[in-house]
Amino acid sequence: MKEINLKQWINNWKDGMYDKRDVDTMCEAGWYDWFCNDNSLYSRLKKLAPKVIWFSDLGIIDPEKVYVFFKNNCPLVGELYDDFRICDLYNDNNVIFTIDLTERIYI
C-alpha cells in the first residue's frame, strides 16, 4: 500500500476512485488487514468513509500530514469489527488515532 495524505484520500473517495469492488482497488483505498470476505470490503469502506471525512473535518489533524488505513478485526470474543487508523505520514508512520465502528477512540 502506498500511503497518500488524507486530503488526497478524501478527494479520491469523492471522485469515485475506490468504487471498484476488487481486492486491488480496496488495497489501494487503504485496506491493510481483514478477516471478512473480500467481496464485503467495499460495503465496509462505504460505512467507514463518512466517518473518516467527519474525523478530518474536526480540525484536530492536518489532513496533509497524515494518512488513513483500514482493518477488519477478529477479536477472541465477539463479532468482526472494522476500524480506521490515522497515522503520521512523516514521522515513522506512527498510529495517532484508531477509530472503530463501535465509536471507541484509542490514542
C-alpha atoms as a printed R data frame, in Angstrom:
    type eleno elety resid chain resno       x       y      z
1   ATOM     1    CA   MET     A     1   0.000   0.000  0.000
2   ATOM     2    CA   LYS     A     2   1.353   3.405 -0.976
3   ATOM     3    CA   GLU     A     3   0.410   5.961  1.650
4   ATOM     4    CA   ILE     A     4  -1.215   9.134  0.381
5   ATOM     5    CA   ASN     A     5  -2.202  12.007  2.596
6   ATOM     6    CA   LEU     A     6  -5.715  12.091  3.984
7   ATOM     7    CA   LYS     A     7  -6.695  15.131  1.953
8   ATOM     8    CA   GLN     A     8  -5.879  13.237 -1.258
9   ATOM     9    CA   TRP     A     9  -7.643  10.100  0.025
10  ATOM    10    CA   ILE     A    10 -10.825  12.104  0.638
11  ATOM    11    CA   ASN     A    11 -10.602  13.646 -2.841
12  ATOM    12    CA   ASN     A    12 -10.085  10.177 -4.339
13  ATOM    13    CA   TRP     A    13 -13.119   8.865 -2.437
14  ATOM    14    CA   LYS     A    14 -15.308  11.724 -3.575
15  ATOM    15    CA   ASP     A    15 -14.084  11.285 -7.176
16  ATOM    16    CA   GLY     A    16 -15.101   7.599 -7.114
17  ATOM    17    CA   MET     A    17 -11.585   6.191 -7.399
18  ATOM    18    CA   TYR     A    18 -12.405   3.482 -4.855
19  ATOM    19    CA   ASP     A    19 -15.753   2.438 -6.348
20  ATOM    20    CA   LYS     A    20 -14.461  -0.779 -7.888
21  ATOM    21    CA   ARG     A    21 -15.033  -3.737 -5.619
22  ATOM    22    CA   ASP     A    22 -11.929  -5.775 -6.484
23  ATOM    23    CA   VAL     A    23  -9.249  -6.506 -3.900
24  ATOM    24    CA   ASP     A    24  -6.592  -4.405 -5.667
25  ATOM    25    CA   THR     A    25  -8.816  -1.319 -5.519
26  ATOM    26    CA   MET     A    26  -9.685  -1.994 -1.888
27  ATOM    27    CA   CYS     A    27  -5.990  -2.266 -1.016
28  ATOM    28    CA   GLU     A    28  -5.378   0.972 -2.894
29  ATOM    29    CA   ALA     A    29  -8.196   2.505 -0.823
30  ATOM    30    CA   GLY     A    30  -6.289   1.544  2.310
31  ATOM    31    CA   TRP     A    31  -7.445  -1.896  3.430
32  ATOM    32    CA   TYR     A    32  -4.478  -3.398  5.231
33  ATOM    33    CA   ASP     A    33  -5.783  -6.478  7.005
34  ATOM    34    CA   TRP     A    34  -9.129  -8.259  7.078
35  ATOM    35    CA   PHE     A    35 -10.868 -11.444  8.172
36  ATOM    36    CA   CYS     A    36 -14.145 -10.824  6.345
37  ATOM    37    CA   ASN     A    37 -14.878 -11.940  2.786
38  ATOM    38    CA   ASP     A    38 -13.046  -9.949  0.132
39  ATOM    39    CA   ASN     A    39 -16.349  -9.056 -1.505
40  ATOM    40    CA   SER     A    40 -17.545  -7.229  1.628
41  ATOM    41    CA   LEU     A    41 -14.635  -4.777  1.794
42  ATOM    42    CA   TYR     A    42 -16.354  -2.184 -0.379
43  ATOM    43    CA   SER     A    43 -19.559  -2.119  1.676
44  ATOM    44    CA   ARG     A    44 -17.486  -1.818  4.827
45  ATOM    45    CA   LEU     A    45 -15.496   1.031  3.278
46  ATOM    46    CA   LYS     A    46 -18.758   2.814  2.405
47  ATOM    47    CA   LYS     A    47 -19.641   2.805  6.110
48  ATOM    48    CA   LEU     A    48 -16.193   3.964  7.209
49  ATOM    49    CA   ALA     A    49 -15.567   6.703  4.628
50  ATOM    50    CA   PRO     A    50 -18.095   9.211  6.058
51  ATOM    51    CA   LYS     A    51 -16.522   8.736  9.497
52  ATOM    52    CA   VAL     A    52 -13.062   9.364  8.052
53  ATOM    53    CA   ILE     A    53 -14.313  12.574  6.438
54  ATOM    54    CA   TRP     A    54 -16.094  13.595  9.653
55  ATOM    55    CA   PHE     A    55 -12.923  12.981 11.653
56  ATOM    56    CA   SER     A    56 -10.853  15.028  9.209
57  ATOM    57    CA   ASP     A    57 -13.393  17.861  9.386
58  ATOM    58    CA   LEU     A    58 -12.995  18.088 13.178
59  ATOM    59    CA   GLY     A    59  -9.792  20.042 12.600
60  ATOM    60    CA   ILE     A    60  -7.670  18.186 15.159
61  ATOM    61    CA   ILE     A    61  -5.371  16.761 12.489
62  ATOM    62    CA   ASP     A    62  -3.715  18.220  9.432
63  ATOM    63    CA   PRO     A    63  -5.056  16.086  6.559
64  ATOM    64    CA   GLU     A    64  -1.922  16.809  4.533
65  ATOM    65    CA   LYS     A    65   0.356  15.298  7.206
66  ATOM    66    CA   VAL     A    66  -1.483  12.055  7.966
67  ATOM    67    CA   TYR     A    67  -2.816   9.044  6.108
68  ATOM    68    CA   VAL     A    68  -5.559   6.525  6.777
69  ATOM    69    CA   PHE     A    69  -5.721   2.747  6.613
70  ATOM    70    CA   PHE     A    70  -8.455   0.246  7.409
71  ATOM    71    CA   LYS     A    71  -8.601  -3.029  9.318
72  ATOM    72    CA   ASN     A    72 -11.269  -5.644  9.814
73  ATOM    73    CA   ASN     A    73 -10.586  -7.182 13.214
74  ATOM    74    CA   CYS     A    74 -11.368 -10.600 14.621
75  ATOM    75    CA   PRO     A    75 -11.472 -10.474 18.429
76  ATOM    76    CA   LEU     A    76 -11.190 -13.603 20.538
77  ATOM    77    CA   VAL     A    77 -14.720 -12.936 21.783
78  ATOM    78    CA   GLY     A    78 -17.428 -11.248 19.736
79  ATOM    79    CA   GLU     A    79 -18.020 -10.433 16.105
80  ATOM    80    CA   LEU     A    80 -15.753  -8.977 13.461
81  ATOM    81    CA   TYR     A    81 -15.484  -5.201 13.578
82  ATOM    82    CA   ASP     A    82 -13.853  -2.542 11.420
83  ATOM    83    CA   ASP     A    83 -11.635   0.358 12.304
84  ATOM    84    CA   PHE     A    84  -9.601   3.029 10.616
85  ATOM    85    CA   ARG     A    85  -6.294   4.359 11.770
86  ATOM    86    CA   ILE     A    86  -4.881   7.809 11.291
87  ATOM    87    CA   CYS     A    87  -1.093   7.731 11.008
88  ATOM    88    CA   ASP     A    88   1.672  10.297 10.867
89  ATOM    89    CA   LEU     A    89   2.830  10.436  7.261
90  ATOM    90    CA   TYR     A    90   6.247  11.881  8.073
91  ATOM    91    CA   ASN     A    91   7.199  10.527 11.499
92  ATOM    92    CA   ASP     A    92   7.762   6.766 11.323
93  ATOM    93    CA   ASN     A    93   4.125   6.150 10.263
94  ATOM    94    CA   ASN     A    94   3.077   6.125 13.919
95  ATOM    95    CA   VAL     A    95  -0.609   5.495 14.570
96  ATOM    96    CA   ILE     A    96  -2.090   8.650 16.117
97  ATOM    97    CA   PHE     A    97  -5.748   7.563 16.356
98  ATOM    98    CA   THR     A    98  -7.659   4.302 15.989
99  ATOM    99    CA   ILE     A    99 -11.397   4.657 15.488
100 ATOM   100    CA   ASP     A   100 -13.733   1.676 15.202
101 ATOM   101    CA   LEU     A   101 -17.407   1.436 14.351
102 ATOM   102    CA   THR     A   102 -18.232   0.922 17.993
103 ATOM   103    CA   GLU     A   103 -17.185   4.558 18.265
104 ATOM   104    CA   ARG     A   104 -14.384   3.906 20.736
105 ATOM   105    CA   ILE     A   105 -11.333   6.114 20.202
106 ATOM   106    CA   TYR     A   106  -7.838   4.899 21.092
107 ATOM   107    CA   ILE     A   107  -4.944   7.326 21.466
